[in-house]
Amino acid sequence: MANINEKRLKYLEFVNRENNFRHLRYEEEIRPYLYMKAGDPRALDAYRQLIDSPLVGHLSDDPLRNRKYLFVSAVTLTTRYAIEGGMDPETAYNISDLFIQEMDTCQSTDAVRTLELEMVKVFITQLAKSKKETVYSRPVVQCIDYIYYHLNETISLQELAKETGLHPGYLSTLFHREMGMTLTEYIRKQRIETAKNMLLDSEYSYAEIAALLAFSSQSHFTRVFREETGYTPKAYQTHFFRAGIGQQH
């Protein structure tokens, strides 16, 4: 039981870091994302104020590295809220990956800041296009949130059905219809998306990431990661963050 609790604590520590990467009042931090999710035109100005705040988080003593870490956290939140707002998950993840690749080439904090604002503009534009008919139901949004906060555990359809108050079969059909993928596929994709962020934005070893995200073993994690991304975890980290952050293979 102690091991399970420790794993849960470590995962929530990472989630909290991702969700509270800036030391601002919660309402100020989350406002631009809520604007974007709702299709509110104030989203970009609110985000610009957030990114320029003197109270942004300090994650590294190196200014460029710090800005890049904050960028990765921002992409994580932006992607999540865009999906909740109705953007196709595959589209959102592809945009996220493209911007992380572009960030890898930035040589200055100003370049990262400019790219971050461009990233938000693209998400706002794409989300607006998706708004025409893609609005997720409350049970599906509940599933998205539950999955996000419980990736360190085995997540069953029965648990999600209990969380939403729906029959398992109906919930499974509803989720597939709205998201374009099964719950199992979505959970797997979320684990890999979180793993990618951990590889770029934490000092966990590959074995620790595998355990924290409920993979049965490091080799299982490596296999699934390669199937989803085309890279091993080591190759992904080397390619997208050439400086590395001290992982052990």
N, C-alpha and C positions, 0 to 999 in steps of 0.2 A: 504493500500500500504506500509505503514511503517513497518508493521509486516512481510510482504513478503520480503522486503528488508533486514530487520534484520535477518530473517531466512537464506536468501541467503548469507549474510555476514558471519554468523556463520559457515555455511557449507563450504564456500570457505576458511575460516580461518583454518578449520580442514584439508581440502584438501591441502592447502599450507603447513601446518605443516607436513603432510605426504610426500609431494613431495620435501620439502626443509628442511628435518630434520637435515641435516648437513650444517654448515655454510661455505661451499666451493663454489668456482665459479661453475656456473651451468654446464659448460662443463666437469669439473672434476667429479662432482657428478654423472652426467648421463652417463658418458662414459662406465663404466662396464655393465650397463644395455643395452645400445645400442649394445655393443659387444655381449652380451649374445643373444639378440634378433636376431642378424644377424648370430649367430653361429660362431662368431670369437673366436679362441682359446685363445686370449689375455684376455678374460673376467675375468678369475679367478685371474690372476695377477693384473689386474686393480682394481678388487674388494678388493683384499688383501691390496693394497695401500690405498684405500678409507677407509676401516675399521680401519686401523692403523694410520690414519691421526690425528694429535693433534688438528685439528679444528673441530672434530665431535661435533654434537650438545649437549647441556646440557639441559636435560629434567627433571632431578631430582638430589637432593643433595646426594642421596644414590647411590654409584657407581654401585651396582648390579641392583638396580631398573632402573637406567639410561641406563645401557647396555641392559636390557630387553625391555625398551621402544624403543630404537634404533633398536633392533631386530625385533619388531613388525612392525615398519615402513619399515625396509628393506624387510621383507616378503611381505608386501603390494606392494611395487614397483616391486620386483622380479616377483611376481605372475602376475601383470598387464603386464609387458613387455614380460613375457614368453607366455602369451595368445596372445598378439599382434604378437609374433614371430611365432605362429602356434601351440602352445601346446593346447591340448584338455582342455577346461575350467574346467571340472569336475576333471580331473587329477591334474591340477594346484592347485585347491582349496583343494583337498584332501592332497596333499603334504604340502601345507601351514598349514593346520590344524594339521597334524602330527608333524610338526616341532614346532608349538606353544605349543602343548602338551608336547613335549620333553623339550622345553625351561623352562616350568613351574617347572621342576625338577632340573634345574641347581642351584648350590649353590655358584658359583663364577663367576666373570667377565671373567676369562680365559675360563671357561666351556662354557659360552654363546658365546664368540668369536669363539671358536672351532666349536661349533654347527652352527654358522652363516656361516662359510666357508663351512661346510659340506652341509648346505642347498643350497648354491649357486652351489656347485658341482653337487648335485642331479638335480637341475633345468637345469643346462647346459647339463647334460647327457640326461635327458628326452626330452629336447627341441631338441637336435640333432636327437633323434630317430623320433621325430615328423616332422622334416624338410623334410623328403623324399617326401611328397606330400601335406602337409598341409601348404599352404601359403594363408593367408587371403587377399581378394581383398581390394582395397582402400575404397570402400563404407562401408564395414564391419568394417574396422579399424576406419573409421570416426565415425561410430555408437558407437563403444567401447569408443572412446575418449569423444564423446558428452554425452553419458550416465554417464560416470565417473564424469564429471564436472557439471551435472545437476540432480543429485540424489535427491536434495532438492525440485525438482519441479515434477509436473505430466508430464511425457514424453509420447508423443503420436507418433504413427507411421507417422502421417502427418508431424510432426516436423522433424523427422529423414529423411523422404523422401525429405523435403525441404532442409535440411542440406546437403544431398548427391546428390541432383538433380535427383533422380530416382523416378519412379512411386511407390506409396506405396505397391501395390501388388507384384511388382517385387522385391522390397527391402526386403519385408517380406520373400519371398521365398528364396532369395539369402542368407539372414542371417541364416535362418533355415538350409539350406543345408550346409553352411560352419561351423556353430557353433554347430550344433546338438541339438539346442533348439530354441524355438520361442523367439522373441524380449521380449515379456512379461515375459517369464521365466527367461531370462537373466537379465532383469532389476530387477526383484524380487530378484534373487540370488545376484546381485551386492549390492542391498540395505542391504541385510543381511550380506554380507561379510564386508561392511563398518561399519555396526552396531557392528559386532564382534570386529573390530579394535577400534571403539569408546569405547566399553566397557572395553577394555584392555589398551587403550592409551589416555584416556581423562577423564575429571571429569564431563561430562554431565550426567544429571539424565536420567532415562529411558524415562520419558515424553519428555524431550528435544530431545533425540535421535529420538524418534518416530516422533516428529514434524519436525526435521531437515531433515529427510529422507522421508518426504511426506507421512507418514502413516496417515490414517484418525483419529486414536486415539491410545493411549497407549495400550489398550486392543487388537486392531488390530495388532499392532506391535508385542506384546507378542505372539499372536496366530500364525502369520506368522513365527516368529523366532523359535517357538517350532516346527512347521511343517518342517522347513528347517534343524534344527540342533538337534532336540530331547531334547533341553533344553529351559527353560525359560531364559530371559536375566539375571536375578539374579543368577540362577543356573549356567549358562555358565560362568559368571564373577567369581563366587566363585570357580568353578572347575578349570578353566584355569589360574586364577591369584589369588591364595589363599589369598594374602595379601590385595587384594581389593584396591579401590581408592575412597572410600567415596561416593558411589552412594546411592541415596535414592530410595526405592522401591515405 
